[in-house]
Amino acid sequence: MNRRALLAALPAATLLPRLAVAQAAWPDQPIRAIVPFAPGSATDTVARVVADGMRPTLGQPVVVENRAGANGLIGAEAVARAPADGNTVLIGTNSTNAAANALFKRVPFDMENGFIPVSTIATVPLLVAVKADSPYRTLAELITAARARPEAITFASASSSQRVATESLAAQANVKMLYVPYRSSPLAVQDVLSGRVDLFIADQAVILPQAQAGTLRILAVTSAERSAAVPDVPTVREAASLPDYEVIAWFTLFAPAGTPADRVAKLNAAAVASLATEEVRARLGTFGMNIRSSTPAEAAAFVRAETVKWTNAIRQAGIEPE
């Protein structure tokens, strides 16, 4: 009887190693990393740099796919509705994963419960920029002009962080500027360069190349401290005498809610390994990025705190949900 029981158990026992191999084989296909903004945006730049560094850990490429539109909501929704198998991830930002509920009356996904934060990636201050030959040589001059002519100064915005940064500046300086929305940061830059709009506050990855080429002038940085990427540029606090002003953008890797914990852990390991490489750190550092890898739990706590922070900033700036 014992021998018969042993023989009957053999087929099941021989399956166990195969099942273990099958489970360990994930991912067995390329990972899609959805960027909810256009090619050339800061989020796109970050995604492509970090994706390259994740491949050695995953054994599969991470393919960046741009799904721009609706201030990032289209791309974020695509990930929220994707199968929770770890094969589709989001390069999320404060726009899509902290500010959306306060900025829009209808968000087509559950911002707080529709995703699992995998790892924070980086934080970065924004740069306050005008055309190189703009009559406004300092931020104080621009504010003075805005105060003298309400809504005569126009500002471009292609994301929630850009709009909140500018509206918060205007509110704290007690001026009114005219909001001009754009589908992408590169399009906004084009209109600043052509003189169609006066001001653009955007990520360093967007502004720095144009400033280095001599076509944009940087008036200030939005962080509390000066940026190592542009150490001679004053902060908004310094340039405009606004001691409470600070806006910092960020990027975080998310998976759809329900993604298995072991796959979240593997994605986290890949992201952390990528951000630890000298090449990735150097490439992101070129754009003034502050590298910030984390555990999934740390990322979740960070996003919760940032949601409160951005919600308060939006309300204080007087921005009505659209």
Secondary structure, DSSP 8 states (H G I E B T S, - for coil): -HHHHHHHHHHHHHHHHHHHHHHHT---S-EEEEESS-TTSHHHHHHHHHHHHHHHHHSS-EEEEE---GGGHHHHHHHHTS-SSSSEEEEEEHIIIIIHHHH-S--SS-TTTSEEEEEEEEEEEEEEEEETT-S--SHHHHHHHHHHSTTTSEEEESSHHHHHHHHHHHHHHT---EEEE-S-HHHHHHHHHHTS-SEEEEEHHHHHHHHHTTSEEEEEESSSS--TTSTTS-BHHHHHT-TT---EEEEEEEEETT--HHHHHHHHHHHHHHHHSHHHHHHHHTTT-EE----HHHHHHHHHHHHHHHHHHHHHTT----
